[in-house]
Amino acid sequence: MTMRIVSFGGPGGEQPGVLVDDHTILPLAPVLAPFGLPATDITQILAVWPTARPLVAAALADPEHRIARAAVRLGPPVPRPGKVIAVGFNYPVHSHAVLGDVPAPTEPVLFLKLPGSVCGPYDPLIRPPETAALDYELELAVVIGRAGRRIAPGDALDHVAGYMIANDVTARDVVLGAGGTGSPLQMQLLRGKGFPSFCPTGPWLATPDELPDAEPLRLRLSVNGQARQDGWTSDMLFDVPALISSVSATTDLLPGDVILTGTPSGCGFALDPPAYLTDGDEIAGSITGLGEMRQRVMDERAVVRRPAVPTTPQELP
C-alpha cells in the first residue's frame, strides 16, 4: 500500500504525518515516539522507515490522533533536506530550447538548489525584485530513504523513499548573471534558482510501493488556467536509476536528500513571445499519482502589505 507522507504546521515548525484520506492527517509523533523511534524529523524517520512503516500502517486503522487536513498548512514533505540536487537538460525538447543544436549530454548535468529555497505546495511563490524573467520548471522529485555511495543502477530503486512534485523555479535573467549570453563560467545558477520559495514541493511524498516504475508519469503545468507544460517521464534522457547512480558516484546520498529529475518543454522563456510569471499569476502543477501543487505569485515588496494567501487546496478559488 502506498502511503502519502506530508508535513503540517507553520514554516520552520512542520511536523510529519501521513494522509489517511484526502481530508485527514495522522500525525506520526504519537505513533512513533512510544516505541523510541524518531518522531518529529522526517529525514530521521525515512532512515528507519522499514521499522516505522508497520507501526504507521497499524495506526491508520485507528481513529485516534487524527486531524483535519483543511485545518492546517501543508508544508514541504521534506522541510529540511540535506541536499537538493537538480538535473539539467534531461528532456531533449527542453534541452534544445536552451542549448540549440548541440549534442545531448552523455551523462547527467547536475547543479544544486539551496535547501532554503524549499517551500510548501500551496505557499506563495515570492518574486524577488532582482528578476524580470521569473519562470517555472515542473519536475518529478525523488527522495532518498537509504544512504549509499556509488550505487549501481540495478540497486538504485532500493534507495528511494518516494516521489513528489517539485517546481525548479528559475530567475532566467539572474542565471545569466554578469556574463549575459557570454561565458558559461559567469552564469549564476545558484543565485537564479536559490531564492526563498524557488523549490516548492508536495503536496505529499508517495512511497513507491504501488507507483509502477516501468510506467511513465504525466507532468502537467498551467498558468492562470492556460496549459504550458505537458510531458511524460518516459521522455527523460536519463531515468531515475541512472540519475541515482550518477549522483552517488560524486557524493554520498543520505536519507532526505532530494533529486529533481529535469523538466519537459513549455517553460515561459521558450514561448513566442516569452511569458514570464508576474504578480498574481496562479500556477497549477500535477504529476500522475502525486496530486497537484497550486501557488500564487507575489512580489516580494508587496508580501508584507498583502493578506496571507490560501495555504490549502480547499481554500483556493
C-alpha positions in Angstrom: 0.0 0.0 0.0 1.3 3.4 -1.0 1.5 5.9 1.9 1.3 9.6 1.4 3.7 11.3 3.8 3.1 15.0 4.5 4.3 17.7 6.8 2.0 20.1 8.5 2.2 23.3 10.6 3.8 26.7 10.3 7.0 27.3 8.3 10.0 26.1 10.2 7.9 24.2 12.7 6.4 21.5 10.5 5.5 18.1 11.9 5.4 14.8 9.9 2.2 13.0 9.2 0.5 10.6 6.8 -2.7 11.2 4.8 -5.4 8.8 6.0 -7.6 10.0 3.1 -7.8 13.3 1.1 -9.2 15.1 4.1 -7.5 13.7 7.2 -3.9 13.5 8.6 -2.4 11.1 11.0 0.4 12.8 12.9 3.4 10.5 13.2 4.7 11.7 16.6 2.2 9.9 18.8 2.6 6.8 16.7 6.4 6.5 16.7 7.5 8.2 19.9 6.2 5.5 22.3 8.4 3.0 20.5 11.5 5.2 20.9 11.7 6.0 17.2 12.3 9.4 15.6 9.0 11.2 15.6 9.4 14.8 14.6 12.1 14.9 11.8 11.0 13.2 8.6 14.6 12.8 7.5 15.3 10.7 10.5 12.0 8.8 10.1 12.9 7.9 6.5 16.2 6.4 7.7 14.2 4.0 9.9 11.2 3.6 7.6 11.3 -0.2 7.3 10.8 -0.3 11.1 8.4 2.6 11.3 6.1 1.6 8.4 4.3 -1.3 10.1 3.5 0.9 13.1 2.1 3.6 10.8 0.1 1.1 8.8 -1.5 -0.3 12.0 -2.3 3.3 13.3 -4.1 4.1 10.0 -6.9 1.8 11.2 -7.2 3.6 14.5 -9.3 6.9 14.5 -7.2 8.3 17.4 -4.9 11.4 16.9 -6.3 12.3 13.5 -6.6 16.0 12.4 -8.4 17.7 9.6 -6.2 18.5 6.6 -8.1 21.7 5.9 -7.3 23.0 9.4 -3.5 23.1 8.9 -0.9 24.4 6.4 0.7 21.6 4.4 4.5 22.2 4.2 7.0 20.6 2.0 7.1 16.8 2.7 10.8 17.1 3.4 11.1 20.5 5.1 14.9 20.4 5.7 16.6 18.3 3.0 20.3 17.9 3.4 20.9 18.3 -0.4 18.7 19.3 -3.3 20.4 18.1 -6.4 18.9 19.2 -9.7 19.4 17.7 -13.2 19.6 19.9 -16.3 18.8 19.1 -19.9 17.2 15.7 -19.1 14.3 16.2 -21.5 15.5 16.6 -25.1 12.9 19.1 -26.3 13.6 21.4 -23.3 17.3 20.9 -23.8 17.0 22.0 -27.5 15.1 25.1 -26.4 18.0 26.1 -24.1 21.1 24.9 -26.0 20.0 24.8 -29.6 21.5 22.2 -31.9 24.2 20.7 -29.7 24.7 17.1 -28.8 22.8 15.7 -25.9 24.8 15.2 -22.7 26.4 11.8 -22.3 25.9 11.9 -18.5 23.5 13.8 -16.3 24.2 17.5 -15.9 24.0 18.3 -12.1 23.6 21.5 -10.1 22.4 22.4 -6.6 19.5 24.3 -5.3 19.7 25.8 -1.8 17.8 23.9 0.8 16.4 27.3 1.9 14.5 27.6 -1.4 12.2 24.7 -0.4 8.6 25.7 0.5 5.2 24.1 0.7 2.9 23.1 -2.2 0.4 26.0 -1.6 2.8 28.6 -0.2 3.2 31.8 -2.3 5.9 31.9 -4.9 7.8 35.1 -4.0 9.1 37.1 -7.0 12.2 38.9 -5.9 13.0 42.4 -7.3 16.2 41.1 -8.9 14.3 39.4 -11.7 12.0 40.4 -14.6 12.1 36.8 -16.0 10.6 34.5 -13.4 10.0 31.1 -14.8 8.7 27.6 -13.9 10.0 24.1 -14.4 7.7 21.3 -13.3 9.7 18.2 -12.2 9.4 14.8 -10.7 11.4 14.8 -7.4 13.0 11.6 -6.0 13.6 11.4 -2.2 16.3 9.2 -0.9 15.4 6.9 2.0 18.5 4.7 2.3 22.1 6.1 2.3 24.5 5.0 -0.4 27.6 5.8 -2.4 28.4 4.5 -5.9 25.0 2.9 -6.2 24.6 0.5 -9.1 21.6 1.3 -11.4 20.1 -2.1 -10.6 20.1 -1.3 -6.9 19.1 2.3 -7.1 15.3 2.0 -6.5 16.1 0.2 -3.2 17.4 3.6 -2.0 14.2 5.5 -2.9 11.9 6.6 -0.1 9.3 8.0 -2.5 8.3 10.6 -5.1 6.8 14.0 -5.1 6.1 17.0 -7.3 8.6 19.9 -7.5 9.0 23.1 -9.3 12.5 24.3 -10.1 11.6 28.0 -10.2 14.2 30.0 -12.0 15.0 33.7 -12.5 16.3 33.4 -16.0 17.9 36.8 -16.1 19.7 36.3 -12.8 21.0 32.9 -14.1 22.7 34.7 -17.0 24.4 36.8 -14.4 27.3 39.1 -15.2 28.2 37.1 -18.3 24.9 37.9 -20.1 24.9 35.5 -23.0 28.7 35.1 -22.8 30.9 32.6 -20.9 29.1 29.8 -19.1 31.6 30.3 -16.2 29.8 33.6 -15.4 26.3 32.0 -15.2 24.7 32.3 -11.8 22.7 29.1 -11.4 22.8 29.1 -7.6 21.6 32.7 -7.4 18.9 32.4 -10.1 17.5 29.2 -8.7 18.1 29.7 -5.0 15.8 32.4 -3.8 13.3 31.6 -1.0 10.2 29.8 -2.3 12.1 28.7 -5.5 11.6 25.0 -4.8 8.0 24.2 -3.8 7.4 20.5 -3.2 4.5 18.3 -2.3 1.7 18.1 -1.6 2.8 14.7 -0.4 5.7 12.2 -0.7 4.3 9.0 -2.2 6.1 5.8 -1.1 6.9 3.8 -4.2 5.1 0.6 -3.4 2.3 0.9 -6.0 3.9 3.6 -8.3 4.8 1.4 -11.3 8.5 2.1 -12.0 8.1 0.9 -15.6 5.1 3.1 -16.5 5.5 6.7 -17.5 4.1 9.5 -15.3 2.4 12.5 -16.9 3.6 16.0 -15.9 1.3 19.0 -16.5 1.5 22.6 -15.5 -0.8 25.6 -16.2 -0.6 29.3 -15.5 -3.9 31.1 -14.9 -5.6 28.0 -16.4 -3.6 28.1 -19.6 -1.7 24.8 -20.3 2.0 25.3 -20.6 3.8 22.0 -19.9 2.6 18.5 -20.8 5.2 15.8 -20.8 6.0 12.2 -19.7 8.8 10.8 -17.5 9.4 8.3 -20.4 10.9 11.3 -22.3 13.7 11.6 -19.8 17.2 11.1 -21.3 18.3 9.5 -18.0 15.8 7.6 -15.9 15.7 7.5 -12.1 18.1 4.6 -11.6 20.6 6.2 -13.9 20.3 9.5 -12.1 20.8 8.0 -8.6 23.8 6.0 -9.8 25.4 9.1 -11.4 24.7 11.4 -8.4 26.0 8.8 -5.9 29.2 8.5 -7.9 30.0 12.1 -6.9 28.6 12.3 -3.4 27.1 10.3 -0.6 23.3 10.2 -0.9 21.6 10.4 2.5 18.0 9.9 3.8 16.0 13.0 3.0 18.2 14.1 0.0 16.1 15.3 -2.9 16.9 14.8 -6.6 15.0 16.9 -9.2 14.9 14.9 -12.4 14.5 17.7 -15.0 11.7 19.4 -16.8 9.8 18.9 -20.0 9.3 21.6 -22.7 6.9 24.5 -22.3 8.8 26.8 -20.0 7.9 30.5 -20.3 11.3 31.5 -21.8 10.7 29.2 -24.8 7.3 30.6 -25.8 6.9 33.1 -28.6 6.8 35.7 -27.2 8.3 34.7 -23.8 5.7 34.6 -21.0 7.3 35.1 -17.6 5.5 34.9 -14.2 4.1 38.1 -12.7 2.4 39.2 -9.5 -0.9 37.5 -9.1 -0.3 34.6 -11.5 -1.6 31.2 -10.3 0.4 28.1 -11.1 -1.0 24.6 -11.0 1.3 21.6 -11.5 0.4 17.9 -11.3 2.0 14.5 -11.8 0.3 11.2 -12.1 -0.4 9.7 -8.7 1.3 12.6 -6.8 -1.5 15.2 -6.6 -1.4 18.8 -7.5 0.5 21.9 -6.3 -1.1 25.3 -6.6 0.7 28.5 -5.9 0.2 32.2 -6.4 3.0 34.6 -7.4 3.5 37.5 -5.1 6.0 40.4 -5.5 8.4 40.3 -2.6 8.0 44.0 -1.9 4.2 43.5 -1.5 4.2 40.4 0.6 4.1 42.3 4.0 1.3 44.5 2.8 -1.0 41.8 1.4 -3.3 39.4 3.2 -1.9 35.9 3.5 -2.6 33.7 0.5 -4.6 30.5 1.0 -2.5 27.5 2.1 -4.7 24.6 1.4 -6.3 23.5 -1.8 -9.8 23.7 -0.3 -9.4 27.4 0.2 -8.0 28.2 -3.2 -10.6 29.6 -5.6 
